[in-house]
């Protein structure tokens, strides 16, 4: 584009006024900003964040982080592209600052350790500049909620829980552990602790903290009796918990004035054996304020578990007694055993072998077709939930809307939804802290500039 302008120049020389008109022609040439120029070229990224969780039997932790990133449009702005890898995915960023900010965001949601390395791509000694690529490796702790782990004797950073069976209660920036088989006269505060990621990796990872049972081995139990233990029982009556005949007090939110976890002696029976035989189990659990008679609860049946080696038996303290049952969490929406309805009985009619084979073949073909269609563009991991987020979901105008996210969330089970809500709360707190740090650093810079 060309633009012509007539200019009138005036000057006074020795009390003589001189005036002349000049025609000036401007040529406008459009040019991209440096950031846009980088995006139009290949290999524009300056930093990469490699998120990994080295665990084959469950990808729940990575799935929760994927959903949390999908719901945060602010964090997705700095991501240039995403690639799915075997045990995680890679995020590419145009600058190192954005990659570090994203790493801090992830560290608020899951326990992990970060390592930063740099590689020299090219160097210009004449102009004293260089092209350096930065790689940030984030290794997530390979534990998930409801994992039953063996903490070996001498483990550091777990307080009184070394040499015992522990249950992963919650995953945030640290791993929240609770004793899987506490004593009746113990205090709940001393039976729970927080495991920092640094202590986990310093302890030798799988050698010190070995997964004893995974959530895939959970089975249903029916609660037959609940009796609160020790100080928790006395505190309940002091706070007006009710009559002594009523031996349980159910936690109904933070406004109920009842602690969420309390030690209790619980008698349970397998749901599959309920009404078949009289085999029952007694155990001490931390779910005293969450269980009542007739509830269904998920737990591990330790009686059918065999220690894999002698090292596992030597990992426990001499005073530790292996429990028969470890209760994990209450099953929502159930109040014990209920007989199936007539409609359910009709649905369970036996099908012919040909129809079953045809149905399995059709399902397999459908799944393969979906994987082929989404393999090139999906951002998330291939999970048993079949939940994928396309790469377009992470870009500008095509960002996921609240309605689309809510529709995807409805496909999740209650357990995964609870974990995601807990992660979002942790991330909200972490984002506030990060914004405060940014504002404090800006104020400090402004104060340094003042003479």
Buried (B, 14 or more C-beta within 10 A) or exposed (E): EEEEEEEEEEEEEEEEEEEEEEEEEEEEEEEEEEEEEBEEEEEBBBBBBBBBBEBEEBBBBBBBBBBBBBBBEEBBEBBBBBEBEEBBBBBBBBBBEBBBBBBBBBBBBBBBBBEEEEEEEEEEEEEEEEEBBBBBBBBBBBBBBBBBBBBBBEBEBBBEBBBBBBBBBBBBBBBBBBBBBBBEEBEBEEBBBBBBBEBBBBBEBEEBBBBBBBBEEBEBBBBBBBBBBBBBBEBBEEEEBEEEEEBBBBBEEEEEEBBEBBBBBBBBBBBEEBEEEEEBBBBBBBBBBBBBBEBBBBBBBBEEEEBEEEEBEEBBEEEEEBBBBBBBBBBEEBEEEEEEEEEEEEEEEEEEEEEEEEEEEEEEEEEEEEEEEBEEEBBBBBBEBEBBBBBEBBBEEEBBEEEEBEEBBEEBEEBBBBBBEBBBEBBEEBBEEBEEEEEEEEEEEEEEEEE
